[in-house]
Amino acid sequence: MASHSVVSLFFIYISLFSSLCLADDPFVSYEFVLSYITASPLGVPQQVIAINGHFPGPVINVTTNNNVVVNVRNKLDEDLLITWAGIQQRRSSWQDGVLGTNCPIPPKWNWTYQFQVKDQIGSFFYFPSLNFQRASGGYGGFIINNRDIIPIPFATPDGDITILIGDWYTRNHTALRRELNGGKNLGMPDGVLINGKGPYRYNTTLVPDGIDYETIDVHPGKTYRIRVHNVGVSTSLNFRIQNHNLLLAETEGSYTVQQNYTSLDIHVGQSYSFLVTMDQNASSDYYIVASARFVNESLWQRVTGVGILHYSNSKGKASGPLPDPPNDQFDKTFSMNQARSIRMDYGEWTENSRGTYNKWDGIARTTTQVFPGAWTAILISLDNVGVWNLRTENLDSWYLGQETYVRVVNPEETNKTELPMPDNALFCGSLSRLQKPEDISSATSILGSRSKLFMILVTMIYVVISIFC
């Protein structure tokens, strides 16, 4: 009888252990070390912010409902926060990574972000949110894949490519910061980078020799999902690939009406997914272009990012002029029509405009553009309690204070919908006296607690087996 009880207890422990292991959503862990390195993306040596020694940083690739653990080591000489652009509406504001909702990570400190990408898919990016640091790098792509049981609304692509585009200054973020603090404008950028690299030398007058450029390798006849993010400071960019159609499929977590474009305007902070079929003659490579919008194009011609799309059986280099950008410096019709095709409008807003709102297939976005003389209606579902930051994505305007905070409270007596303050929360300002010395063990608090539970269960099982034997 005693033996039967022990055996039953043993299987109860085994069942408990199995359920704990199998019922939880998986954990995906990353280690980030942020430090300065010297690089020359535009041919001029300068200080950039690297992650694990690389610029840009690694692409975080996870699946819906994964628990993401990112241990960040700050090796910069100033405070640091990492924000996960586009994912804040699905997680605790304790992990938001923006000053005002989180205290910064001091230099030489570790801090671990722990959040779940709950019920979310799509293309996003991360970046440092303090002290104008994004202007020096520290960013990377963030992919959230569908779970296998939820099909994507298009055939599975043959490959997945992340492209980060953005305006770039050869002055580092501290120099740019000083200019803004002194009341000056930053002026025209020195160029546009594609995946942290300068332009291909398509023009020997505009582009100096010796600049490293981005090459995207593809195979003829294959279809690729190309995720493009504008991670720059303040310049809207037009993205295009010579002789190739861009079939828009997704933007910042929402699948769109699939529509072909020859080029698309991507504003600062925005992300898009395109399906691109490699259906062109492979006798030569093709240009990938990101050029400034709504500017004097002749003056800004050098502010153009150029990469290379290289077919595996290509016979020669890309040649000829770059594919033409939209020619509407003073007329926003082209870009407005693009925006409206993804669901937005123009003209002066009135009370009657509410009757024109798209209430059927609106796109969920984290960053939307508002053109001069136009308006954008935004519906926000306040279903995630906490303190959240609303801001302009133009980095200079954000740095100068164009932001606000929204506190969402639960009207119910229970606070079950709000996650508690994490054990490793940092304290600053008037609460800085509560800050404990850095505890390295807190860097693995989630995994550590699970490991402790595992060891307890193993010990219990071992004891039961010993008794049984």
N, C-alpha and C positions, 0 to 999 in steps of 0.2 A: 504493500500500500504506500509506504514511504517512497519506494523507488518510483512508483507511478507518479506520485506528486512531484518528485524532483524532475522527472522527464517532462511532465506537463509544464513545470516552471521553466525548464530549459527552452522548450519550444515557444513559450510566451516571450522570453527574452529574445530568441532568434527572430520571432515575428516582429517584435517591437523594433529591433535593430534594422530589419529589412525595410519596414515601413518608413523609418526615419531616413534611410538612405535613398529610397526610391520615390517617396512621396514629394520631397522637396524639389523645387526647381534647381537646375544645375548652377554652380558657381563658376565664373570665369575670372581669372586673376591676371593682372598686368602689373609690372614694375616700371615706374617712370622716374628717371633721374634727370632733372632739368638743370642745365649748366650752360655757360657761355662757351662758344667756339668761334673761331675765325673762319669766315667763308667769303667768297667773292662772287655772289650770284650775278652781279652786273659788271664784273671785271675789276671791282674796287674792293680791297680787303676791308672787312668790317666785322663788328661783333654781332652775332646772331644767337638766338636762344635755341638750343638743341634739346632733344629728348633722347636719352640713351646714346648721346653722341651723334645723333642724326637730325638733319633739318630737311623737310618737315619731320614731324614725329610719326610713330607707327599708326597704322589703321587699326582701330578697335573693331573687331568683327565678332558679333554675338548674335544670339537668336532670341526672339520674343520670349519674355518671362525669365530670361537668365538673370541671375544675381551677379552684378559686376563689382569687382573689388579692384581698385586701382591704388596701389601704394605709391605715394609721391614723395620723393626726396628733393628738397629745395637746396640746390647748390648755387643759386644766384646770390647776389649781394643785397637783395631787397625782398620784401614780403611777396608772397605768391598765392594765387588762387587759380584753380582750373575750373572753368564752367563748361557744361555739356550742352551746347546750343541746340535747342529744339527738343530736349528730353526732360526739361524741368516740369512740364505739366503731368508727368507720370511718376514723379518721385518726391521724396521728402525735401522740403526747402532747406533742411539741415545739410544737404549735399549739393546745394545749388551752385556753390562756387563763385558767388558774387558778394562783394563787400556790402554790408548792410543786412545780409541774411546769414553770412558766415564770417567768422574772424579769419584773418590771413595766416598762412603757414610761414613762420619766421625762417630766416636763413639758417641753413644747416639742420633743419628739422625734417622729420618724417611726418606724414599724415596720410591716413587711408580713407578714400572715398568708398562708400558701400551703398549701392542702390540697385533697384530692380527695374529693368526695362519692361514694365508691365503692360501687356496688351498694346504694344507699339511695334511698328515696323518702319523701315525707310532709311533715308540718307541724311546724315547729320555730320557735325564736326565739333571738335573741342578746341579750346584756346585759353591762354592766360588772361584773366579779366582785370588785373590791376595795373596801374602805373604805365598805361600805354604799351605794355609789354608785347601785345599781339603784333605791333608794328615791327618787332624784331624776331618774330617766329613763335615757337612753342606750340604750334597747332598741328592738327592731324584729323583724318577722317574717322567717322564713327558709323558703322553699318549695323543695322538691326534686321536680321533675316526673318522671314516667315517660318513658323514651325511647319514641319512636313505635312501635318494634317490640314493646313490651310493653304490651298494652291495660290500661286501668283496669277494675275489676270493676263498673262502672256506666256509664250513658250519659254522654257528655261534657257537663258542665254548661254553661250559657249564660254563666256568669261566675264569677269567683273573688274572694272578699272575705276580707280579713284583719281580725280584730277582736282588739285587745289590751285585756284587762280587768285591773283590779288595785286593791287598796286604796291610799289616798293620804293623805299627811300634808302639811299646809301648812308644817311645819318641814322644812328641807332635810336632806340626809343627814348633814351634819356635826353639826347640832343633835341629830338622832336618835342619832348615834353617841355623842355626849357623855352622853346619858341612859343608854344601855346600859353605857358605861364606868363610870358612877356607880352601877351596880347597880339602876337603875330599869327598870320596864316601859315600853314605848312608849305603852300606853294605847289607847283606841279610835281608829281612824283618823278622819280628817276627812271622808272620802268615798270613793267608788269612781269611777275614771275609765274611760271607754270611748274607746279610741284617743286618749288624752291629753286628753280633754275631760270637763267636768263634766256634771251631770245636766240633762236637759230639765226645764223648770219644770212638772212634773206636779202639784205641790202648792205653792201660794203661801206656805204657812207654813214648810215644810221647805226649800224651794229659793229662794234669793234671786234677784232679777231681774238680768238682764245677764250670765248665765253662758253661755259658748259650749258647745254640745252637738253630739254627732256625729249626722249624718244619712247613712243608707245608701240610695242611690237604686237602685230595681229596676224591672223591667218586669213587668206582669201576665202570668201564664201561664208565665214562665220559671223554670228551676231553677238555683239558685246553690250553689256549694260555699263554705260559710262556715267559715273556719278560726279557732277561738277559742283564745286563749292567756291563762292567768292569770299575769301578769308582776308580781304584787303582792309585798308584804312577807310577810304571814303569814295572810291571811284567805281561807278557802275561800269560793267564790262559787257561787251558783246562777244559771245562765244560761238565759234563756227569751225567746221572741219572741211577743208577744200574738197569740193565735188561729192560730199556725203550728206545724206539727209539725217536729221536728228529727230527721231520719233520720241516725243515727250511721253514718259510713262509714269513718273512719280515726282512729287516735290515735298520734301520734309515730312514724310510719313503718310502722305495721301496719294493714292493712285489717281491719275488724272484721265480725262478723255484723251485717248491716244491721237495725237495730231503731229504731222510732219512739219518741221521748220528747217530752213536753210541756215538760220542763225537764231540765237535767243539772247535777249538781254538778261543778265544775272546781276542783281544789285547786291551791295555789301550785306553779308550775313545770310544770303539765300543759297539753297541747294536744290539741284534738279537731277533726275535720272533720265538718260536718253538710251534708247535702243538703236544701235548703229550697226548696220549690216555692211560688211566689207565686200562690196559688189563692184568695185571699180577696177579698171585695168591696172595690173601690178607692174607696169613698165617703169614706174617711178614712185617715190614716196609722196606724201601729201602734207600740207601745212595744217597745223592746229593753231588757231589764232584766238587771242583774247585782247580786245582793243577797247580803249576808253570811249564812253558814250557821252553825248550832250556837251561836247567840247569842240574847240576849234581843231579840226582833224589835222590840218597842215602843221599847226603848232605842236600838237600832241602826237605826231606821227611816231616819234621815238618811244612813246609810252605804249608800247605794243608787245604783248607776250607772244612768242612763236615757238611752238614745238613741232615735232615730226611724228606723223603716223607712218609706221614702217611695215609694209607687207612682207611676209616671210620670203616671198619670191620676187621682191622688188629688184629691178634692174638698174636703178639710178636714183640720184638725189632729187628732192623736190626743187622745182624751178618756177620761174615766172613771177608775176606779181601776186601778192596775197589776195585771197578772195575778198570782194568788196564788202565793207560794212554798210549798215543802213545810212543813208545820206539825209539826215533830218536833224541837224544840230538845233534848229529853232522850231522844229515841228515834231511834237511827241506822238504823232498819230501812229507810227509804226509800232513803237514800244507800247503805247496804250492799247492798241488792238491785240498785241500779244498778251498783255496782262488780262484783258477782257476775255480772251479765249481760255484763260485759266480761271475765269469768273472774277473781275473788278469793274469800275465805271468812271466816267469823266463828266465835267460840268459842275455847276454849283449845287451843293446839297441843300435840299429843302425838306420840310416835313413830308411832302408828297413822295420824296425819294424812297421812303420806307416801303412803299408799295412795289418798288422795283427790286427789292432785295432778293437774292437767290436763296430760297429756303429749301431747295430740293437736293442739289448736288454741289453745295459749296465746298471749297477745298480747305482742309485744316492746315494752317501754316504757322510757322513761328516768326517769320519776318515777312512783312508785306511793304511794297512801295506805295508812296502817295505822291503823285505827280503835281507840279504847279498847276493850279486851276482845276484840280481834280479832287476826288474824295474816295475813301475806302471805308466800307462798313465792316466792323469786326464783331463777331459774336464770341464772347468768352464764357465758357461754362465754368462757374466757380465751384468745382466739385473736388478741389484738392486743397485742403486747409494748409495754412502756413503763411509765411511772408514771401512775396514774390516780387521780382524786379521787372519793371517795364521800361524799355529804353530805346533810344535810337541805336542802330547798328553802325552808323558812321562813327568811327572811333574818336575822331577829334571832338565831335559834338557831345558824345557820351562822356568823354574825359572832362569836358567843360560843364557838365552837370545836366544834360538833357535826359533825365530819367526820373522815375517815380517808383514808389513801392505800393503794393496792394496787399493788405492783410485779409486773408480769408479765414473766417471763424466758423465753427460748427454750431448751428443754433440749438442742437440737441444737447441734453445734459451730459451725455457721454462724450468722451473725446477719442473714441476708438478709431476714427478716421484719420487722426493725426499721429504720425509716428513720434515716439518720445525722443528727447534729445539723446544723441548717441554718447556712449561712454567716453569716446575720444574727442568730444567737442572742444574746440579752442575758445579761450576767453580773451577779450581785448577791451579797450576803452575803460569805462568805469567798473567793469567786471574783471579786469586783468588780474586783480589780486587773487581771484579764484583759480588762476592757471597754475597747474602743477608742472614740475619739471618734465621734460620730454620723457615719455615712457616708450621705449622701442617695442615693447611687447604689444602695445596697442595697435601697431601696424598690421597685426594679424588677428585682431580681436574676433572677427566673425569666424574665421577658419579655426582659430584657437579654441573657441567655445565648442565648436563642432568636434574638434579633435579630443577635447576633454570628455565630451559625451561619449565619443567612440571608445576611449580608454576605459571609462567607467563600465560601459556595456561589456567590453572585452573581459574586464576583470570579473564582472558578475558571471559571465558565461563560464570563465575559467573556474571560478569557485564552484559553480553548479556542477560542471563536469567533474571536478575533483571529488565533490561529495558523492556524485553518482558512481564514480569509479571506486 
